[in-house]
């Protein structure tokens, strides 16, 4: 008996191996015909400017810009290291990479529906009671028999109207959209790291100015105190000198607080617990802006900006959904087939007369749906039109953000010269006033006034230098820089086996887009 059951198991496994061949035979015979209902997608037109508003400014060049590692224009090795650490350790970026992996799996799922959707292998023993009247049995006498069976079967919905293929189109476009999302996170990450780094350097410079002024003002306070002790000036000079000194000292903790916040933000961006980055970053000047910049042309934003590409891919996905909805207007055709063996005794399962098989077409058609399909199609058409408008608006927004960044950078640079001159004048004025005070030509009120002015002007200069550098960072962000060729492991890590998107039926495997997760 055990040998019979083992043989039946082998028979079932053999039939199971036939199932894929049956499925492929059905697919090969029916995949040569069919159509695609619904609109075929074409990238929507979007308006963009032919040139920048400030194209005639000699600081701007319209040649193609290499934005793969734009932060290297600052020439700061510490910033380069921070970018590498952020690209490999930032958790938001790694989360975006996981969403890409999920989208790839959904594309695999959609592609799987091209093949027989239902496959089964079955077998068992069934006790059957039959009522039989004959000369050998009394009328109404029941007899029981045992029936052995094993078999495999498959059912396949033929994609005659393209519903499944439209689903693959939609999933593929959604995958592209999640890759663009990942790239956008990368662009924003690089911009945020650079912006925080510039802020960190700016605060370092402001702190240095404040400490220098504290030293100068302490000297002035000691002079006022000595002269008051000698009876040369009134007590007011002492208090005025102390006031300006303490006001400067009071600014230092505020700047130190902001410096620590930028320190902590850089740790978060690089995916590490907060720690003091001072020893690693050291002291260095505020990054400066190159004298000229290559920007390309505004039309390049459609290709460069990941958020624009995402909006276009979302429109493509919405377009494919219209075809899926329109397929409900038509009947669905399926092929159902099975093959197996049935016998009253397990030992008879290998007899030729125990073989059973069937194959045949079926169809299903909802004739009256009371407008549900039409309403569904209309809803998806409206979603597609909205997605097209969102894409067109994203193109306009990209252009506006880039123009804002350009003018902000240009005007920020134009403030540096006058502000530097103001600092030089204020420093010279303080020196002259101090000399006059020592000579007794003026009271301390004049020194007090110009000492405070110098502190303010130096602080404004550091802020202006930082704003100029941050304006360049904002410009590169607005241009979509950084995602094209990220550093090694910039896209995070994906689970093993998720390295390639599933190809569509009949397609050759394509290389992953530049900047997409490895």
C-alpha positions as CSV (number, residue, x, y, z in Angstrom):
1,X,0.0,0.0,0.0
2,X,2.8,2.4,0.8
3,X,4.4,1.6,-2.5
4,X,1.1,2.5,-4.3
5,X,0.8,5.8,-2.4
6,X,4.4,6.6,-3.3
7,X,3.8,5.9,-6.9
8,X,0.7,8.1,-6.8
9,X,2.8,10.9,-5.3
10,X,5.3,10.6,-8.2
11,X,2.5,10.7,-10.6
12,X,1.2,13.9,-9.0
13,X,4.6,15.5,-9.2
14,X,5.0,14.5,-12.8
15,X,1.6,16.1,-13.5
16,X,2.7,19.2,-11.6
17,X,5.7,19.5,-13.8
18,X,3.4,19.5,-16.8
19,X,1.4,22.5,-15.4
20,X,3.9,25.2,-16.5
21,X,4.2,23.7,-19.9
22,X,0.4,23.7,-20.2
23,X,0.3,27.3,-19.1
24,X,3.1,28.3,-21.5
25,X,1.3,26.5,-24.3
26,X,-1.9,28.4,-23.6
27,X,0.0,31.6,-23.5
28,X,2.0,31.0,-26.7
29,X,-1.2,30.2,-28.5
30,X,-3.1,33.2,-27.5
31,X,-0.6,36.0,-26.9
32,X,-0.3,36.7,-30.6
33,X,-3.5,38.6,-30.8
34,X,-5.2,41.3,-28.7
35,X,-5.4,45.1,-28.6
36,X,-4.8,47.9,-26.1
37,X,-7.9,49.9,-25.3
38,X,-7.5,53.3,-23.8
39,X,-5.2,56.2,-24.8
40,X,-1.5,55.7,-25.6
41,X,0.5,58.0,-23.4
42,X,2.7,60.8,-24.8
43,X,4.7,63.2,-22.7
44,X,2.6,66.3,-22.2
45,X,3.9,69.6,-23.5
46,X,5.1,72.0,-20.9
47,X,6.2,75.6,-21.3
48,X,9.7,76.7,-20.2
49,X,11.7,79.9,-20.8
50,X,14.3,80.0,-23.6
51,X,16.9,81.7,-21.5
52,X,17.4,83.1,-18.0
53,X,16.2,86.5,-17.2
54,X,19.8,87.6,-16.2
55,X,21.3,85.7,-19.2
56,X,23.4,88.8,-20.1
57,X,25.1,88.9,-16.7
58,X,28.8,88.0,-17.2
59,X,28.7,85.9,-14.1
60,X,26.3,83.4,-15.7
61,X,27.2,81.0,-18.6
62,X,24.6,79.1,-20.6
63,X,26.8,76.2,-21.3
64,X,25.9,72.7,-20.1
65,X,26.5,72.5,-16.3
66,X,28.1,69.5,-14.6
67,X,26.1,69.2,-11.4
68,X,27.1,65.7,-10.4
69,X,29.2,66.9,-7.4
70,X,28.4,70.6,-7.4
71,X,29.5,71.1,-3.8
72,X,33.2,70.6,-4.9
73,X,33.1,74.2,-6.2
74,X,33.6,75.2,-2.5
75,X,36.9,73.3,-2.3
76,X,36.3,72.2,1.3
77,X,37.5,68.6,2.0
78,X,35.4,68.5,5.2
79,X,32.2,69.2,3.2
80,X,33.1,66.5,0.7
81,X,33.4,64.0,3.6
82,X,30.1,65.0,5.1
83,X,28.4,64.5,1.7
84,X,29.8,61.0,1.4
85,X,28.7,60.1,5.0
86,X,25.2,61.5,4.3
87,X,24.9,59.6,1.1
88,X,25.6,56.3,2.8
89,X,24.0,56.9,6.2
90,X,21.0,59.2,5.9
91,X,17.9,57.2,7.0
92,X,15.5,59.2,4.9
93,X,17.4,58.4,1.8
94,X,17.5,54.7,2.8
95,X,13.8,54.8,3.4
96,X,13.3,56.2,-0.1
97,X,15.4,53.3,-1.5
98,X,13.1,50.8,0.2
99,X,10.1,52.5,-1.4
100,X,11.8,51.9,-4.8
101,X,12.2,48.2,-3.9
102,X,8.5,48.0,-3.0
103,X,7.6,49.6,-6.3
104,X,9.8,47.1,-8.2
105,X,8.0,44.3,-6.4
106,X,4.6,45.7,-7.4
107,X,5.9,45.8,-11.0
108,X,6.8,42.1,-10.7
109,X,3.3,41.4,-9.4
110,X,1.7,43.2,-12.3
111,X,3.9,41.4,-14.8
112,X,3.0,38.1,-13.3
113,X,-0.7,38.5,-14.4
114,X,0.4,38.0,-18.0
115,X,0.7,34.3,-17.2
116,X,-2.0,31.8,-16.0
117,X,-3.5,33.5,-13.0
118,X,-4.7,30.3,-11.3
119,X,-2.8,27.1,-11.1
120,X,-3.5,24.2,-8.9
121,X,-2.4,20.7,-8.1
122,X,-4.8,18.4,-6.4
123,X,-5.2,14.8,-5.4
124,X,-6.8,12.6,-2.8
125,X,-9.0,9.7,-1.8
126,X,-12.7,10.1,-1.7
127,X,-15.3,7.6,-0.4
128,X,-18.3,7.7,-2.6
129,X,-21.7,6.1,-1.8
130,X,-23.7,4.9,-4.8
131,X,-27.2,3.5,-4.9
132,X,-27.4,0.7,-7.4
133,X,-30.2,-1.7,-8.2
134,X,-29.4,-5.1,-9.8
135,X,-30.2,-8.7,-9.7
136,X,-27.4,-9.2,-7.2
137,X,-28.6,-6.6,-4.7
138,X,-31.9,-5.9,-3.1
139,X,-33.7,-2.8,-4.4
140,X,-32.4,0.3,-2.6
141,X,-29.2,-1.3,-1.4
142,X,-26.2,1.1,-1.1
143,X,-22.6,0.2,-1.9
144,X,-19.5,2.3,-1.2
145,X,-16.5,2.7,-3.4
146,X,-13.2,4.6,-3.0
147,X,-12.0,6.9,-5.8
148,X,-8.3,7.9,-6.2
149,X,-7.5,11.0,-8.2
150,X,-4.5,13.3,-8.9
151,X,-4.2,16.2,-11.4
152,X,-3.1,19.7,-12.2
153,X,-5.0,22.5,-13.8
154,X,-4.6,26.1,-14.8
155,X,-6.8,29.0,-15.9
156,X,-5.6,32.0,-17.8
157,X,-7.4,35.2,-18.6
158,X,-6.3,36.3,-22.1
159,X,-5.2,39.9,-22.1
160,X,-7.3,40.6,-25.2
161,X,-8.1,44.2,-24.4
162,X,-4.8,45.1,-22.8
163,X,-6.0,45.4,-19.3
164,X,-3.1,43.5,-17.8
165,X,-0.6,45.2,-20.1
166,X,-2.0,48.6,-19.1
167,X,-1.5,47.6,-15.5
168,X,2.2,46.8,-16.2
169,X,2.5,50.3,-17.9
170,X,1.0,51.9,-14.8
171,X,3.3,49.9,-12.4
172,X,6.3,50.7,-14.5
173,X,5.6,54.4,-14.4
174,X,5.0,54.3,-10.7
175,X,8.4,52.7,-10.3
176,X,9.9,55.5,-12.3
177,X,8.1,57.9,-10.0
178,X,9.5,56.3,-6.9
179,X,13.0,56.4,-8.4
180,X,12.5,60.1,-9.1
181,X,11.3,60.5,-5.5
182,X,14.6,58.9,-4.3
183,X,16.6,61.2,-6.5
184,X,14.7,64.2,-5.2
185,X,15.5,63.1,-1.6
186,X,19.2,62.9,-2.7
187,X,19.0,66.5,-4.2
188,X,17.4,67.9,-1.0
189,X,19.8,65.9,1.2
190,X,22.9,67.3,-0.5
191,X,21.5,70.8,-0.4
192,X,20.6,70.6,3.3
193,X,24.0,69.2,4.2
194,X,25.7,72.0,2.3
195,X,23.4,74.7,3.7
196,X,24.0,73.5,7.3
197,X,27.7,73.4,6.7
198,X,27.7,76.9,5.3
199,X,25.7,78.0,8.4
200,X,28.2,76.2,10.6
201,X,31.1,78.1,9.0
202,X,29.2,81.4,9.2
203,X,28.5,81.0,12.9
204,X,32.2,80.1,13.4
205,X,33.2,83.4,11.7
206,X,30.6,85.4,13.7
207,X,31.9,83.9,16.9
208,X,35.4,84.8,15.9
209,X,34.4,88.4,15.3
210,X,32.6,88.6,18.6
211,X,35.6,87.2,20.5
212,X,37.9,89.6,18.8
213,X,35.7,92.5,19.7
214,X,35.5,91.3,23.3
215,X,39.3,91.6,23.5
216,X,39.2,95.1,22.0
217,X,36.4,96.2,24.2
218,X,38.0,94.8,27.3
219,X,41.0,97.0,26.5
220,X,38.8,100.0,26.1
221,X,37.0,99.2,29.4
222,X,40.4,99.0,31.2
223,X,41.5,102.3,29.8
224,X,38.2,104.0,30.9
225,X,38.6,102.4,34.3
226,X,42.2,103.6,34.7
227,X,41.3,107.1,33.6
228,X,38.4,107.2,36.0
229,X,40.6,106.0,38.8
230,X,43.1,108.8,37.9
231,X,40.2,111.3,38.0
232,X,40.6,112.2,34.3
233,X,37.0,111.1,33.3
234,X,33.7,110.7,34.9
235,X,32.2,107.4,36.1
236,X,29.9,107.4,33.0
237,X,32.8,106.5,30.8
238,X,33.4,103.3,32.8
239,X,29.7,102.2,32.6
240,X,29.5,103.0,28.9
241,X,32.6,100.9,28.2
242,X,31.3,98.1,30.3
243,X,27.9,98.3,28.6
244,X,29.3,97.8,25.1
245,X,31.6,95.0,26.4
246,X,28.7,93.1,28.1
247,X,26.4,93.5,25.1
248,X,29.1,91.8,22.9
249,X,29.6,89.1,25.5
250,X,25.9,88.4,25.6
251,X,25.8,87.6,21.9
252,X,28.4,84.8,22.2
253,X,26.1,82.2,23.9
254,X,23.4,82.8,21.3
255,X,25.9,82.1,18.5
256,X,27.3,79.1,20.3
257,X,23.8,77.7,20.7
258,X,23.1,78.1,17.0
259,X,26.5,76.5,16.2
260,X,25.6,73.5,18.3
261,X,22.2,73.2,16.6
262,X,23.9,73.1,13.2
263,X,26.4,70.5,14.5
264,X,23.5,68.3,15.6
265,X,21.7,68.8,12.3
266,X,24.7,67.6,10.4
267,X,24.9,64.5,12.6
268,X,21.3,63.7,11.9
269,X,21.7,64.2,8.2
270,X,24.7,61.8,8.1
271,X,22.7,59.2,10.1
272,X,24.8,59.3,13.3
273,X,24.0,60.1,16.9
274,X,24.8,63.7,18.0
275,X,28.5,64.4,18.8
276,X,30.9,67.3,18.7
277,X,32.0,67.7,15.1
278,X,34.4,70.6,16.0
279,X,37.6,68.5,16.0
280,X,36.6,67.0,12.6
281,X,35.5,70.2,10.9
282,X,38.0,72.5,12.5
283,X,38.0,76.2,11.7
284,X,37.9,77.5,8.2
285,X,36.6,80.5,6.2
286,X,33.0,80.7,5.0
287,X,32.9,79.0,1.5
288,X,33.1,81.5,-1.3
289,X,31.2,81.6,-4.6
290,X,33.1,81.1,-7.9
291,X,33.3,84.3,-10.1
292,X,31.3,82.6,-12.9
293,X,28.8,79.8,-13.0
294,X,27.5,77.5,-15.8
295,X,23.7,77.1,-15.6
296,X,22.7,75.6,-18.9
297,X,19.2,76.7,-20.1
298,X,15.8,76.7,-18.3
299,X,14.6,73.9,-20.5
300,X,17.2,71.6,-18.9
301,X,15.1,71.7,-15.7
302,X,12.6,69.2,-17.2
303,X,15.3,66.6,-17.4
304,X,17.3,67.6,-14.3
305,X,14.7,68.1,-11.7
306,X,13.6,64.8,-10.1
307,X,10.3,66.3,-8.9
308,X,9.4,67.3,-12.4
309,X,10.3,63.8,-13.7
310,X,8.1,62.3,-10.9
311,X,5.2,64.5,-11.9
312,X,5.5,63.4,-15.5
313,X,5.7,59.7,-14.6
314,X,2.7,60.0,-12.4
315,X,0.8,61.4,-15.4
316,X,1.9,58.3,-17.4
317,X,0.7,56.0,-14.7
318,X,-2.7,57.7,-14.6
319,X,-3.0,57.5,-18.3
320,X,-2.6,53.7,-18.2
321,X,-5.3,53.4,-15.6
322,X,-7.8,54.7,-18.1
323,X,-7.1,51.7,-20.3
324,X,-7.6,49.4,-17.4
325,X,-11.0,51.0,-16.7
326,X,-12.1,50.9,-20.4
327,X,-11.4,47.2,-20.6
328,X,-14.4,46.6,-18.3
329,X,-16.6,47.6,-21.3
330,X,-15.7,44.4,-23.0
331,X,-15.9,40.7,-22.1
332,X,-13.0,38.8,-20.5
333,X,-11.9,35.7,-22.3
334,X,-10.2,32.9,-20.4
335,X,-8.9,29.4,-21.1
336,X,-9.3,26.7,-18.5
337,X,-7.4,23.4,-18.7
338,X,-6.6,20.4,-16.5
339,X,-5.1,17.0,-16.8
340,X,-5.1,14.2,-14.3
341,X,-5.9,10.5,-13.5
342,X,-8.9,8.9,-11.7
343,X,-9.4,5.3,-10.7
344,X,-11.2,3.3,-8.1
345,X,-8.0,1.6,-7.0
346,X,-4.6,3.3,-6.5
347,X,-3.0,0.6,-8.5
348,X,-5.1,1.5,-11.5
349,X,-3.9,5.1,-11.7
350,X,-1.3,4.2,-14.2
351,X,-3.7,2.7,-16.7
352,X,-4.4,4.6,-19.9
353,X,-8.2,4.7,-19.2
354,X,-7.5,6.5,-15.9
355,X,-6.3,9.6,-17.8
356,X,-8.6,12.5,-17.9
357,X,-8.1,16.0,-19.4
358,X,-10.1,19.0,-20.5
359,X,-9.4,22.4,-22.0
360,X,-11.8,25.0,-23.2
361,X,-12.5,28.7,-23.4
362,X,-14.8,30.7,-21.2
363,X,-15.9,34.3,-21.2
364,X,-17.5,36.7,-18.8
365,X,-19.3,39.9,-19.8
366,X,-21.2,42.3,-17.6
367,X,-23.9,43.6,-20.0
368,X,-25.7,46.0,-17.7
369,X,-23.7,47.8,-15.1
370,X,-25.9,50.9,-14.9
371,X,-23.1,53.4,-15.8
372,X,-20.5,52.1,-13.3
373,X,-17.8,51.5,-15.9
374,X,-18.5,54.8,-17.6
375,X,-18.2,56.6,-14.3
376,X,-15.0,54.8,-13.5
377,X,-13.5,55.7,-16.9
378,X,-14.5,59.4,-16.4
379,X,-12.9,59.4,-13.0
380,X,-9.6,58.1,-14.3
381,X,-9.7,60.5,-17.2
382,X,-10.1,63.4,-14.8
383,X,-7.2,62.0,-12.6
384,X,-5.0,62.0,-15.8
385,X,-5.9,65.5,-16.8
386,X,-5.2,66.7,-13.2
387,X,-1.8,64.8,-13.3
388,X,-0.9,66.6,-16.6
389,X,-1.7,69.9,-15.1
390,X,0.4,69.1,-12.0
391,X,3.3,68.2,-14.3
392,X,3.0,71.4,-16.2
393,X,2.8,73.4,-13.0
394,X,5.9,71.6,-11.7
395,X,7.8,72.7,-14.8
396,X,6.7,76.3,-14.2
397,X,7.5,76.1,-10.5
398,X,11.0,74.7,-11.3
399,X,11.7,77.7,-13.5
400,X,10.5,80.2,-10.9
401,X,12.5,78.6,-8.2
402,X,15.6,78.6,-10.4
403,X,15.1,82.2,-11.3
404,X,14.6,83.1,-7.6
405,X,17.9,81.4,-6.8
406,X,19.7,83.1,-9.6
407,X,18.7,86.6,-8.6
408,X,19.3,85.8,-4.9
409,X,22.8,84.7,-5.6
410,X,23.6,87.7,-7.9
411,X,22.3,90.2,-5.4
412,X,23.9,88.5,-2.4
413,X,27.3,88.8,-4.2
414,X,26.7,92.4,-4.8
415,X,26.4,93.1,-1.1
416,X,29.7,91.7,-0.2
417,X,31.9,94.5,-1.6
418,X,30.0,97.4,0.2
419,X,29.7,95.4,3.4
420,X,33.4,94.6,3.4
421,X,34.1,98.3,2.9
422,X,31.7,99.2,5.8
423,X,33.7,96.9,8.1
424,X,37.0,98.5,7.1
425,X,35.6,102.0,7.7
426,X,34.1,101.0,11.0
427,X,37.4,99.4,12.2
428,X,39.3,102.5,11.2
429,X,36.8,104.8,12.9
430,X,37.1,102.8,16.2
431,X,40.8,103.1,16.0
432,X,40.7,106.9,15.5
433,X,38.1,107.4,18.2
434,X,40.1,105.3,20.7
435,X,43.2,107.4,19.9
436,X,41.3,110.6,20.4
437,X,39.9,109.4,23.7
438,X,43.4,108.6,25.0
439,X,44.3,112.1,24.0
440,X,41.3,113.5,25.9
441,X,39.9,115.1,22.8
442,X,36.5,113.2,23.1
443,X,34.6,111.4,25.8
444,X,33.9,107.7,25.7
445,X,30.4,108.1,24.2
446,X,31.9,108.4,20.8
447,X,34.1,105.3,21.3
448,X,31.1,103.5,22.7
449,X,29.0,104.3,19.6
450,X,31.6,103.2,17.1
451,X,32.7,100.1,19.0
452,X,29.1,98.8,18.8
453,X,28.9,99.8,15.2
454,X,32.0,97.8,14.3
455,X,30.6,94.7,16.1
456,X,27.4,95.0,14.1
457,X,29.1,95.6,10.8
458,X,31.4,92.6,11.2
459,X,28.4,90.4,12.1
460,X,26.6,91.6,9.0
461,X,29.6,90.8,6.8
462,X,29.8,87.2,8.1
463,X,26.0,86.9,7.5
464,X,26.3,88.3,4.0
465,X,29.1,85.9,3.2
466,X,27.1,83.0,4.5
467,X,24.0,84.1,2.5
468,X,26.0,84.3,-0.6
469,X,27.2,80.7,-0.2
470,X,23.8,79.5,0.7
471,X,22.3,81.2,-2.3
472,X,24.6,79.1,-4.4
473,X,23.5,76.0,-2.6
474,X,19.9,76.9,-3.2
475,X,20.6,77.5,-6.9
476,X,22.1,74.0,-7.3
477,X,19.1,72.6,-5.5
478,X,16.8,74.5,-7.8
479,X,18.7,73.2,-10.8
480,X,18.3,69.6,-9.6
481,X,22.0,69.0,-9.0
482,X,23.5,66.0,-7.3
483,X,21.4,63.0,-8.3
484,X,23.0,62.2,-11.6
485,X,26.1,60.5,-10.3
486,X,26.0,60.2,-6.5
487,X,29.0,58.9,-4.5
488,X,29.4,55.2,-4.0
489,X,26.5,53.7,-2.0
490,X,24.6,57.1,-2.2
491,X,21.3,55.4,-2.9
492,X,21.3,53.3,0.2
493,X,21.1,49.5,0.3
494,X,18.2,47.5,-1.2
495,X,17.4,43.9,-0.1
496,X,19.2,41.3,-2.1
497,X,17.5,40.3,-5.3
498,X,15.9,43.8,-5.8
499,X,18.7,45.1,-8.0
500,X,16.8,45.2,-11.3
501,X,13.3,46.2,-12.2
502,X,11.2,43.4,-13.7
503,X,11.1,43.8,-17.5
504,X,7.8,43.9,-19.4
505,X,6.9,40.9,-21.5
506,X,9.0,40.9,-24.6
507,X,11.3,43.8,-23.5
508,X,15.0,43.6,-23.2
509,X,16.4,44.3,-19.7
510,X,17.2,48.0,-19.5
511,X,19.9,49.6,-17.4
512,X,18.7,51.4,-14.3
513,X,18.4,55.2,-14.7
514,X,21.4,57.2,-13.5
515,X,21.2,58.0,-9.9
516,X,18.7,55.2,-9.1
517,X,19.3,52.9,-6.2
518,X,21.9,50.1,-7.0
